Amino acid sequence: MHPRLNFVKAAPDAYKAAAAFDSYIIKESELEPRLIHLIKLRASQINGCAYCIDMHVKEARHTGMSEQWIHLICAWRESPIYDARERAVLAWTEALTNLAQTGAPDADFEPLREHFDEAEITKITMAIGVINVWNCVAVGLRSQHPVDAPAKAA
């Protein structure tokens, strides 16, 4: 697989706009970093975005998320490691990332109300939207993630 084009060079203004939206979510939205990691990793898994999964796994590790917490996101329903707040965010992330199939059902929205106020729910929803934008760009334009050097055996 080869990159289709360099979207940063092709449309720097569009890239800057998406980056500004993403920066707001990370720096100004006041959402907990662990919730942002859940959103970015789960949506990227669903969308099959290797570039974003690679990036966001590294970011999650860097901010102290455990390997177990990171690895089990794809099977969150079967793992007790995620609390009720995280489960509500994961369910909403899946519902919105698969919007054509789910229609954003009340069953996935209502648990958010138990843990978050309306401003937080809006910011969570926006965070889901922005990672889906990045996934569309990265998958659609075939962005390539860096390949790390192989680990040496002990």
Contacts in CASP RR format, 6 or more apart in sequence:
PFRMAT RR
TARGET T0000
AUTHOR 0000-0000-0000
METHOD contacts of the structure
MODEL  1
MHPRLNFVKAAPDAYKAAAAFDSYIIKESELEPRLIHLIKLRASQINGCA
YCIDMHVKEARHTGMSEQWIHLICAWRESPIYDARERAVLAWTEALTNLA
QTGAPDADFEPLREHFDEAEITKITMAIGVINVWNCVAVGLRSQHPVDAP
AKAA
1 142 0 8 1.000
1 144 0 8 1.000
2 142 0 8 1.000
2 144 0 8 1.000
3 141 0 8 1.000
3 142 0 8 1.000
3 143 0 8 1.000
3 144 0 8 1.000
4 140 0 8 1.000
4 141 0 8 1.000
4 142 0 8 1.000
5 141 0 8 1.000
7 14 0 8 1.000
7 15 0 8 1.000
7 137 0 8 1.000
7 141 0 8 1.000
7 143 0 8 1.000
8 15 0 8 1.000
18 130 0 8 1.000
18 133 0 8 1.000
18 134 0 8 1.000
18 137 0 8 1.000
21 126 0 8 1.000
21 130 0 8 1.000
21 133 0 8 1.000
22 130 0 8 1.000
22 134 0 8 1.000
25 31 0 8 1.000
25 36 0 8 1.000
25 123 0 8 1.000
25 126 0 8 1.000
25 127 0 8 1.000
25 130 0 8 1.000
26 36 0 8 1.000
29 123 0 8 1.000
29 126 0 8 1.000
29 127 0 8 1.000
30 123 0 8 1.000
31 120 0 8 1.000
31 123 0 8 1.000
31 124 0 8 1.000
31 127 0 8 1.000
33 63 0 8 1.000
34 63 0 8 1.000
34 65 0 8 1.000
34 86 0 8 1.000
35 85 0 8 1.000
35 86 0 8 1.000
35 89 0 8 1.000
35 124 0 8 1.000
35 127 0 8 1.000
36 127 0 8 1.000
37 56 0 8 1.000
37 59 0 8 1.000
37 60 0 8 1.000
37 63 0 8 1.000
37 65 0 8 1.000
37 70 0 8 1.000
38 73 0 8 1.000
38 82 0 8 1.000
38 86 0 8 1.000
38 89 0 8 1.000
38 90 0 8 1.000
38 93 0 8 1.000
39 89 0 8 1.000
39 93 0 8 1.000
39 124 0 8 1.000
39 127 0 8 1.000
39 128 0 8 1.000
39 131 0 8 1.000
40 52 0 8 1.000
40 56 0 8 1.000
40 59 0 8 1.000
40 127 0 8 1.000
40 131 0 8 1.000
41 53 0 8 1.000
41 56 0 8 1.000
41 57 0 8 1.000
41 60 0 8 1.000
41 70 0 8 1.000
41 73 0 8 1.000
42 73 0 8 1.000
42 74 0 8 1.000
42 76 0 8 1.000
42 90 0 8 1.000
42 93 0 8 1.000
42 94 0 8 1.000
42 97 0 8 1.000
43 93 0 8 1.000
43 97 0 8 1.000
43 128 0 8 1.000
43 129 0 8 1.000
43 131 0 8 1.000
43 132 0 8 1.000
43 135 0 8 1.000
44 52 0 8 1.000
44 53 0 8 1.000
44 56 0 8 1.000
44 131 0 8 1.000
44 135 0 8 1.000
45 53 0 8 1.000
45 73 0 8 1.000
45 74 0 8 1.000
46 94 0 8 1.000
46 97 0 8 1.000
46 98 0 8 1.000
47 97 0 8 1.000
47 132 0 8 1.000
47 135 0 8 1.000
47 136 0 8 1.000
47 139 0 8 1.000
48 135 0 8 1.000
48 139 0 8 1.000
49 134 0 8 1.000
49 135 0 8 1.000
49 138 0 8 1.000
49 139 0 8 1.000
50 145 0 8 1.000
51 138 0 8 1.000
51 139 0 8 1.000
51 143 0 8 1.000
51 144 0 8 1.000
51 145 0 8 1.000
52 131 0 8 1.000
52 134 0 8 1.000
52 135 0 8 1.000
52 138 0 8 1.000
53 145 0 8 1.000
54 145 0 8 1.000
54 146 0 8 1.000
55 145 0 8 1.000
57 70 0 8 1.000
60 69 0 8 1.000
60 70 0 8 1.000
61 67 0 8 1.000
61 70 0 8 1.000
68 81 0 8 1.000
69 81 0 8 1.000
69 82 0 8 1.000
72 79 0 8 1.000
72 81 0 8 1.000
72 82 0 8 1.000
73 90 0 8 1.000
76 82 0 8 1.000
76 86 0 8 1.000
76 87 0 8 1.000
76 90 0 8 1.000
82 90 0 8 1.000
84 111 0 8 1.000
84 114 0 8 1.000
84 115 0 8 1.000
85 115 0 8 1.000
85 116 0 8 1.000
87 111 0 8 1.000
88 111 0 8 1.000
88 112 0 8 1.000
88 114 0 8 1.000
88 115 0 8 1.000
88 116 0 8 1.000
89 112 0 8 1.000
89 124 0 8 1.000
91 108 0 8 1.000
91 111 0 8 1.000
92 108 0 8 1.000
92 109 0 8 1.000
92 111 0 8 1.000
92 112 0 8 1.000
92 124 0 8 1.000
92 125 0 8 1.000
92 128 0 8 1.000
93 128 0 8 1.000
94 102 0 8 1.000
94 108 0 8 1.000
95 102 0 8 1.000
95 103 0 8 1.000
95 104 0 8 1.000
95 105 0 8 1.000
95 108 0 8 1.000
95 109 0 8 1.000
96 102 0 8 1.000
96 104 0 8 1.000
96 125 0 8 1.000
96 128 0 8 1.000
96 129 0 8 1.000
96 132 0 8 1.000
97 128 0 8 1.000
97 132 0 8 1.000
102 108 0 8 1.000
112 121 0 8 1.000
112 124 0 8 1.000
113 121 0 8 1.000
116 124 0 8 1.000
137 143 0 8 1.000
END
